[in-house]
Amino acid sequence: MTTVNLIRKLLVANRGEIAERVIRSARALDVATVAVFSDPDAAAPFVALADEAVHLPGAAPSETYLRADLIVAAAEAAGADAIHPGYGFLSENADFARRCATAGIRFVGPPVEAIEAMGSKIAAKELMTTAGVPVLPGAVVDDDALAADPDALRTMAEGIGYPVLVKAAFGGGGRGMRIVQDADEVADAVAGARREAASAFGDGTVFLERFVEDPRHVEVQIFGDTHGTVVHLFERECSIQRRYQKIVEEAPSPAVDEALRDQLGSAAVAAGKAIGYTGAGTVEFVLAGTGEFFFLEVNTRLQVEHPVTEEVTGLDLVALQLQVAEGEPLPADVLGATLRGHAIEARLYAEDPSRDYHPGSGTLHRFAVPDLPGVRVDTGVRSGSVVGTHYDPMLAKVIAHGATRTQAARRLARALAESQIHGMVTNRDLLVGILREAEFLAGRTDTGYLTRHGPAELSAGSSAATARRVHALAAALADQAGRRADPPVQRPVPSGWRNVVSAPQVAKFRLGEEEVVVAYRRERGGWWASVDGEAVNPLRVYDATAEAIDLEVDGVRRTVALHRVGASVYADSPLGATELVDVERLPVPGTEAAPGSLFAPMPGTVVRVLAEPGQAVTAGTTVLVFEAMKMEHQVKAPVDGHVAELLVSLGDTVETGEVLAVITSEEEAA
């Protein structure tokens, strides 16, 4: 008879989307929940969702969610008998799992020994070789002397064969990774990867590995129980990545047939059994065009992309984690799991793909994803949430399930396209572009997909010019409707007063780097308007309020939803989404930045200064490097010229929009 020791109260040692996800499954099992929260997360939705919560003073992960001692103390204070680590933070930290055991608290995850075996990617590869799982050749850079010896590093890389991937031995998520194409790049790549790995994971050890160019990234979900059973729950395709981080995942892989699925599954189960695995884990592989696959790593935790596996199997993986932790054997629906349909997940980030995916921060004024059939949203934000700089900028995972891959892709594209996301730049347009792109729809995806299809190509809508025209006109008319309302809707810029009543009213907006000028007036027969001097004819307005304009432009009728926040107007319609910003009618003299100013795209800390005042630079030269969200970001000269001013120093903390340096172009100097 199986002995089951029920979990009564679960502390979730994480935040945001995954904290909410775990809390929902725990509540469905009648398990009380405890959240922990940092200072910036005090008002976060996951805190209110939990039954109880414990404050972790501070903001940075190193002060809060990475403090094993504080997490265990919080569990003891709340009377929790189990801890779920989610993903990231302490989820793959063997010392944390050991500390939980010492305190008599169950760690919802694999045994300490399994985490330790996979905690080092170097040791993991050796173990997998012994277990008969195919691995890529590589070598370790584990001491400062070797890391500082360029000749030794070049010899090591040449022995592996170019291109070479420099990779952090501990951690993941794309941090501490560099691709090296030739000998001249090795030393700098190792130095940069070691710095980033030490900052993100507390250990700067890296290793070199043969880099398979543009393979598919395919991973297998495994599950083990405490009775010795390990099974796989099929594969996921995670090839579409930026900066080595996945942004689109799906199950099953369009490249895997039944024979290859059996081979991948068998290798993954062998890997799990080799380390005595229990709970949810993922074995990651690279799949070459030849059909060969090679072991990458085992993630000893729940993956971000686990929902696609849930959608195609009908299983609740978080509930299964809890049941395995209670001592239950894997149930029949896991042992006999089958694939049903197709699921695709898109990670919605607060980031700007057009600026090398720079993460953003600020207030999310509106967040609304339409409720469509087959669409699921896992998120940790709501309208009004503040997205800070201390944590990952992912806003949500939007998942669609369908009978076929095409149906799932179409459902997901529609859900994202109709979403209202106001307050910050996101990768939404890029995701929609991917889901509607021909190569993706044909299943021809690999890790080079975003190299072949850049953000500018994928994000550009065919109706961009029409959207600019219609949305600017709608914004102006919505403001006019608001002023005519009873009581009138207040605006930061008052309506213009005119001596000549027949003269049109004028509204000016900034759309990115462009200025849009709308002139309009109401006439006896209807409306007259122009956008940037071009008359809109015919124009018909069916209904107008401060929140929505139902209008016909160039023979096509559309409804544009408007949402004003301060000087910004957010317009959403079938043409897409646009943010328009009021142009100040009387700007304060001297407030504009000097030409050639380089701005901080986000808050961060300056970690390297590579230029000095007066130095000649060429377009693309890195002037300085700053660190934000545990990633290094390069600030480069936009043109050939000279460094006229350098306004920051090593170690300075900078805010979004702060001027870092000024580059005088050769033309300006002349």
N, C-alpha and C positions, 0 to 999 in steps of 0.2 A: 504493500500500500504506500502511495506517495505521501510524503510529509510536506504539508504546505504551511508556511509561516507567513501569514498575511501582513502586508504593509498597511499600517494604520494612518501614518502621517508622513508625507513626502515633501522634502525641501528641494526646490528646483534651483540649482546653482548656476543660473544663467539669466538672461534678460531677453526682452523683445519678443520676436516671433516664436522662437523655439520655446521660450518659457510659457507663452500662452498655449502652444501646441501640447506640451506635456501636461499642463494644468487641466486642459479639457479632457484628455484621456484618463487622467487620475480621478477626476470628479465622476466620470462615467463608471468607474470601478468602486465608487464610494470610498476613495482615499482622500483624506484631508490634505490640503496643500499649503506650503509656506513659500513665499517669495523672498528673495534678498534683493536689495536695490541700492544703487549708488546715489550720490547727491543729484546728478542730472536726471536720474530715472525716477525721482520721487513721485512725479505725476504720471508716470507711464501706465498704459492700460493693463499690462501684465500684473502690476502691483495690486490694482483694485480687483483683478480677477481671482487672485489667490484668497484663501480663507484668512491667512495671516501673513505678515511681512516683517522682515528684520532689516534695519538700516545698516548699510556698510559705509561709514563716513569716507568721503573722498570722491574723486571723479575718474582718475586714470585707472585702467584695468589692474595695474600693479598695486594699487591701493585698495582695490575692492574685489572684483570678480576673480582675480588671480591669487587672492589671499586665502590659502587653504585653511589656515588657523582660524580666520574670521568666519569662514563658511561652516566649519565644524562647530565652532562656538555658537553660531546662529541656530544650527540644528539642535544642539543641546538645549539652548534657551527656549526654543519653541516646542521641544519634546518630539522632534521628528525622529522616526526610526529608520529612515532611508533618505538617500540623496540621489537625485537624477542630475547628471552634469550637462545634459544637452549636447551641443557640439561647440568646439572651440574652447577657449578659456582652460578649465581644468579637466576637460573630458578625457584626455589621453595622458593624464599625469599620474604615473604609478605611485608617487609619494603621496598624492592626495587620496588615492584609493586605499593605500596602506593606512593613512591617518584615520580614514573613516572606519576601517576594520578595528583599529586600536581603540576607537571611541565606542565601539559596539553599534555602529550605524552601517546599514547596508548600502553599498555602492551599487547603483543600478548600471552595471556594465560588466565587462569580462573580468576574470581574475587578475590580480596584480601581476602575476607571472606573464600572462598574455600581453598585457600593456607594455611591460618591460621588454619583452621579446620583440615587439613591433615599434617601440618608442624610438629606437635608432633604426633609421632606414638602412644603415650599413649592416647591422646585425641581422635585420630582417631578410636582406638579400641572401646572406650566408645560410640562414635557416631554410629559406625557400629552395635554394639549390639542393640542399640535403633532402628536402621533401619531394624533389622531382619537378618543381614548378620552374618553367623557363624564366631566366633573368637576363638582363643586359650587362655587358662588361662595364666595370667602373673601378675607381680608386678613391681613397679617403685623404682629405686634408684636415688632420686633427690636431696639429700643433702650430704654434706661432712661427717657429723657425721655418717649417716647410712652406707656410703661407707667405712668408717674406722672401722666398727664394724663387725668383722668376724662372731661372734655368730649370730647376727641379720641376716646377709646375708645367713648363712647356714639354719636358720629357715625359711627364706623366700623361699629359693630354695626347701627345703624339702616339703613345702606346695604346691608348683607347681608340683613337681615330676620330677625326673631325667630321661633322660638328660635335661638340661636347656640351653637355648640360651641367652647369654648376648648380648644386642643389643643397639646401639646408638639410642636415641629418635629422633634425628634430623639427616638428611643426609642419605646416603646409599652407594652403591658401595662396600659393604663388609667391609668398615672401621668401627672400633669400634665394632667388633663382635667376640665373643668367644663361643665355645661349652664347657659346663661343665658336666662332667660325674659323679662326686661325690663331697661330702662336702669339701674335702681337696683342691679342685681347685677353689672354688667360689671366695674367697677374691682376689686372684691374677688375676683371669679373669676379675673381676669388675674393679680392679685398672688399668689393661692394656687397657681395653676397654674405660674407662673414659679418659685416657691420649690420646689415638688415636682419640677419638671423639672430644675432646677439640681442638686438633691440626687441624683436618680436617674440623670441622664444627663450631668451636667457642663455643661449648656448650658440657660439659662433662656428661650431663644427660644420663643414660642408664636405660634399664628395663630388667627384666628377663621374659622369656616366655617359655612355654612348647616346647621342640624341638621334632618335628616329624622326626624320623630317616629315611633317604633316601626316602622322598616323591618326587613326581613330583612338579616342580615349573611351574604353569600355570597362565598366566595373560590374562586379557581381555581388548582390546582396546575399550575405550568409546569416544564418541564425543557428545558435547552439543552445542546448539546455544543460542542466547540471547532471543529467543522466547519461551523458556521452554521445548524444545525437547531434550531428551537425548537418544542416541541409542548405541548399541555395534556393533563393527566390528569384531566379532569372537575372538578366543583365539590364544595365542602363547605359545608354549612349550619352556621353558628356563631352563631346568633341568641340563644341562651339565655346571658345574661351577667349577672354581678353586678360592680358597680364597673368596668364596661367590660371586664372580663376574662371570657373564655369559660369555661363549666363543662361544657357538653354540646355535642358536635359530631357531625355525621353526614355520610355520603356515600352516595348522592347527596342533593341537596336535595329535599324533598318538594314544593317550589314550582316546580321547574324542569322544563319539558318539553323535548323534543328541539330545538324551534326556539330557545327561549331558551338552552339549553345551547350551541348552535352560536354564538349571538351573544356570550355570555359568554366562551366559549373563544377566539373570534376576537379579541375585545378584549384578552384576556389575552396571547395570542401576539403581538399588535401591540405591546403594552407591553414584552414581553420582547425583541422584535427591536429596538425603539427604543433600548434601552440595551445591546445586544450581550450578552444574558444567556447564561451557561453554568451548569450545575448545577441544583440544586433551588431554586425560588423560588415565591412565592405572590402573586398579584394579588388584592387585596381590594376588594370592591364593597359598596355598600348597594343593596338592591333594594326599591323602593317598591311599594306595593300596586297601582299602575297598571301594573307590569311594567317601568317605567323603571329603569335601574341607573346608578350613578355611581361613578367611581373613588375609592377611599380611599387606598391606598398599595400599594407593592410591598415585601414582606418578602424581603430578599435572603439567605435562609437557609432551613434546614429549619424547619417549623412544629411546635409542640407536638402538634398534632392530625394529623400525617402518618400515624399508623397506620390511620385509617379509609380513607384512599386506598389504602394497601397492602392492606387487607383486601378492597376491592372490585375491585382490579386484579390482585392476586396478585404485585405487584412489591415488591422490597426497595429503598426509596428511598435508604437509606444506602449500600448496595452500589453503586447507580447513581451516587451522588455520587463515590464513590471511583474507579469505572471512568471517569467523565468526567474526573476530575482526572488520570487516567493517560493521557488522550488518546484513549480509545476513542470511536467514534461511538455514538449511541443505538442500542440493539439493536432487532431486529424486534418483540419483545414490548412495547416501549415505543411504537414507531411505530404499531403496530396494536392498542393497548390497548383493551379493552372493559370495560364495567361488568358485574359479576356480584354480584347480591344487594344487600344493604344492610348498613352498619356504623354503629354508634353508639359514641361514646367519652364517658365521664364522668370528669371530673377530681376525684379524691378529695383534699380539702384538710383539713389540721388547722386548722379554723376553726369559729367558732360563728355560724351564720346568724341565730340569735335575738338576737345582740348585734352587729348590723350587720357580720357576717362578720369579727369580730375574729380574727386569726390566733393560733394557740396554739403552745406549745412544751412540751417535756418528753420523757420516755422512752416509747417505743412498746412497751409490755409484751408485746403480742401483735399480730401482723399476719398474717392468714390469709384468703386469698380462695379459695373452693372451685374445684376444677378441673372446670369444666362444659364440655360441648360448645360449640364456637364462641366461647369466652371467652378473651381474652388479657389479660395483666397486664404493663404496663411500669412498673417501680418502681425506686426507689433505696434502699428501706428494707427491713428485716427485723425480726422480733421482737427487741426489745432495742435497736433503733436510737434514737439521741437526735436529736430534732428541735429545732434551735436557732432563734435569732431573727435570724441574719444573712442567711438566704436565704429564697427562696420556700417557703411551707409546703405545697406539693403533695406528697402521700405517694405517689400512684400515678395512672396512667391505666388504667382498666379498660375494655376494648373488647370488644364482642360483634358477631359477624357472623351474618347469617341470610339465608335465601332471600328474605324479605320484611322490610320495616321493622318490622312488628308482632312478628315472630319475634325480630329483633335486640333490640328494646326489652324484650321479656319475658325473654330470656336475661340481658340486662344487669341488669335489676331483680332477678332471682333471685340472681345472683352477688353483687351488692352487699348484698342483704338477708341473705344467709347468711354474709357475711364477719364475722370476729371482729377487731375493731379496738379494742384496749384501751390506755388510758393517756392519752388526750386526746379532747377533743370534736372531731368531724369533721362534714362536710356530707353524710355518707352518707344519713341519713334524708331530707334534702332531695332528693338525687339520685334515690332510689327513688320519692319522691313525684312528681317530675317525670315519670319514666318510666312511671308508672301513671296519670297524669292524663289525662282525656278529651281536652282540647284538644291536648295534646302528641301523643297517639296518633292524632289526626285530622290531624296535620301542620300545625296552625295555630299556628306559632311565629314570633315576631319579637322584637326587642330590648326590647319592653315586657312580655314574658311574665312576668317576675318582679315586675313592678309590679301586674299583674292577679292574680297568684297569689303571695302572700307566703310567706315561709319558714314561718310558723306554720301556714298552711293546708296546705302541701305536706308538712311534716314530721310533722304530727299523725297518728298511726295510730289507726284505729278501735278498736284493742284496747289502748289505752294504760292504761286503768283496770285491765283484766284482767292486763296485763303487770306492773303495779305490784304487784298482789296476789300473783300466782303467783311472780314472781321474788324478792320479799322472803321469802316462805315457803320457797322453794327455797334461798335463801342461808342462812337460819337452820338448816334441816335439814342442809345440806351441812357447816356448821360443827359441828353435833352429830355427824354421821357421822365427821368428821375427828377429833374428840376421842375417839370410841369405837374408832378404828382402832388397829392394833398394828404399829408404834408410833404414838402419837397425832400428828396434825398440829398443829403449834404455831400459836397465834393470838396477835395482839397484845393482845387483851382476853380474859382467862381465863373459863372457864365459871363461871356463878354458883353459889354453894354455898347449899343450901337446908336449913333446919331441918325443914320440912314437905315430905316427898318427894312428896306428891300435888299440891303447888303447881306450876303450869306454869313452865317456863323462859321467859325473856323476852329477845328480841334487838331492839335499836333500830338503825335505819339512817336515814341522810339520803339522800333522793333529790331532788337539786336543792335547792330551798328548803323541801321538805316533810320531815317526820319520819314514818317508818313503824315501827309497833310490832308485833312478831310474838310471840305467846305460844303455846307448844306443850308437849305432854307425850305420852309413849308410854303407852298403856293396854293392858290385856290383849287387847282386841279390835282393836287397831290404833293409830291416831294421833288426837289431838284438837289442833286449832289454831285460832287466831283472828288476824286481821290488822286492826289499828286497832279492836279490840273487836268485830269482826264475825266470828262463827264460820264456819269453813270446813267445811261439812257437805253432802255427804259428802267425806271426804278419804281417799285410799288411796295408799300409797307402795309401789311395786313394787320399787324398788332405790334405794339411797342410798349415795353415796361423797362424798368431799370435792370431787370434780371434776364430778359429774353426779347429778342427781336425776330419777328416772323416777316421776312422780306423776300422780294423777288428781284434778282439782279441778272441782267442779260438773259432773261427768259426762264431762269431756274429759281424756284422757290425753296428756301431753306429756313430753318429756325436756328438761330445762334444763341446759345446760353452765355450770359455774361456774369462775371463775378468780380466786383471791384474790392480791392484791399488797398487803402491808401492811394498812392499814385499809380498803382498797377491795375490793369483790367485783364482778366483771363477770359478768353473767348474759346468756346468749344462748339463744333458743328460737324456735319459730315465731311467737311473739308479738312478737319484736324483740329489741333489746339494751338493757340497763339497767346503769348503774353505781350501786351502793349503797355508802355509806360508813358505817362503824361510828360510832355516836354515843358520845362519851366518857361513861363512867358517872360519873366524878368529874372534871369539867373544872377546870383551874387557875383560881382566881378572878382576874378582871381581864384575862383574855386575849381577851375578846370585843371587837370593834371598836365604836366609838361609833355610835349610830343616825345615819343620814344620811351615813355615810362613803362617799366615792367612791374606788374602788380602781382601780389600774392593771391593765387586762386582759391586759397583756403587757409585757415589758421594752421600754424605749424612752427617748427623750430629750425633755424638755420644750422645745418651740420657741416657744410663746406662752402667756402668762398673761393672761386676759381679765377677771378679777375680783379683788377684794381683800377682806380680812376686813371683815365688817360690811355688805357690799354686798347690797342686795335683788336677788333673782333670781326668775325665773319658771321653771316646768317647761320643760325643753328649752333653757334658756340655756346656751351653751357657756362653761364655767368656765376650761378650759385646753385646749391642743392639744399632743399629743406625737407624735413621729415614731418609727415602728417599721417594719422591713422596707421602708424607702424610701417609706412612705405616711404621710400625716398622719391622725391619729385624734382626734376631738373627744370630750372628756369633758364631759357635760352634767348640769345639775341635774335630779334626778328629780322634784322637787316645787317648789311656790312656797315661798319662805322667804328666809333670809339665809345668807351665807357665814360660818359660825361660826369655821372655821379654814382656813387655806391653808398646807399643809405642804411645798410644793415651790416652787422658783424657776426662772426662765428658765435653761435649760442643764443642769438637774439630770438625772442618769440615774436611772431608776426601775426597780424589779423588779416582776414579776407579783405582784399581791396587795397591793402597798404602798398605804397610804392617802395620797391626794393632797390631799383637801380634805374638810371636813365641812359639810354643809348642814343647818341647823336649819329645820324646816318651820314654817309659821305656827301650826299647831296646837300643836307642841311649845313654841314661844315663848310662846303664850298660856297 
